[in-house]
Amino acid sequence: METVKDLRRELKGIGFKVSIRSYSHGPHATFIHTESEEKLTFNVFTPEQHKRWKPFFEWQHQHMEELRHIAINEYADCRIYGLIPS
């Protein structure tokens, strides 16, 4: 996985997608659960939300180095915020 396009393809396979929007500080990624359209904009989970997001977090943990590479190298002038946990 080298690019955002590759990232989107990978996420689609596990039922998630990513939206990347430009803001004044630079591009920012928001992950979305495809079936429910729920955006990951929170950090306190109900049991149902935890169950919904657990596959994503497991995937994210396994692909942390690839995500870090995309976050830093996809755009020449700035990094993509939100791809990796801070």
C-alpha positions in Angstrom: 0.0 0.0 0.0 1.7 3.2 -1.3 -1.0 5.7 -2.0 -4.4 7.0 -0.8 -5.9 5.1 -3.8 -4.4 1.8 -2.4 -5.6 2.7 1.1 -9.2 3.2 -0.2 -9.1 -0.2 -1.9 -7.9 -1.9 1.3 -10.5 -0.3 3.5 -13.3 -1.1 1.1 -12.4 -4.8 1.6 -13.1 -4.6 5.4 -16.2 -2.3 5.1 -14.7 1.1 5.7 -13.7 4.1 3.6 -11.7 7.3 4.1 -12.5 10.9 3.3 -9.6 13.3 2.9 -10.5 17.0 3.0 -8.3 20.1 2.8 -8.3 22.5 5.7 -6.1 25.5 6.5 -3.6 23.3 8.4 -3.5 20.8 5.5 -5.3 17.6 4.4 -7.2 15.7 7.1 -8.5 12.1 6.9 -11.7 10.9 8.4 -12.6 7.2 8.5 -16.1 6.1 7.8 -18.0 2.8 8.5 -19.5 2.1 5.1 -22.7 0.3 6.2 -23.8 2.8 8.9 -22.0 5.9 7.3 -20.8 6.6 10.9 -17.7 8.9 10.9 -14.9 8.3 13.3 -15.0 11.7 15.0 -15.2 10.5 18.6 -13.1 8.6 21.1 -15.6 7.2 23.6 -17.5 4.1 22.3 -20.7 2.4 23.2 -20.5 -1.4 23.1 -22.2 -1.3 19.7 -19.8 1.2 18.3 -16.8 -0.7 19.7 -18.0 -3.9 17.9 -18.5 -1.9 14.7 -15.1 -0.3 14.7 -13.0 -3.1 16.1 -12.1 -4.6 12.7 -10.9 -1.2 11.6 -8.7 -0.7 14.7 -7.2 -4.2 14.2 -6.5 -3.4 10.6 -5.0 0.0 11.5 -2.7 -1.6 14.1 -1.4 -4.1 11.5 -0.8 -1.5 8.9 0.6 1.4 11.0 3.9 1.7 9.1 2.2 1.8 5.7 -0.3 4.4 7.0 2.6 6.5 8.3 4.3 6.3 4.9 1.2 7.5 3.1 0.6 10.2 5.7 4.0 11.7 5.2 4.7 11.0 1.5 1.4 11.4 -0.3 1.6 15.2 -0.6 4.9 16.8 -1.3 4.4 19.9 0.9 2.5 18.6 3.9 1.4 15.5 5.8 -2.2 14.0 5.9 -3.5 14.5 9.5 -5.7 11.8 11.0 -4.4 8.7 9.2 -2.5 7.5 12.2 -3.5 7.9 15.9 -1.6 10.6 17.6 
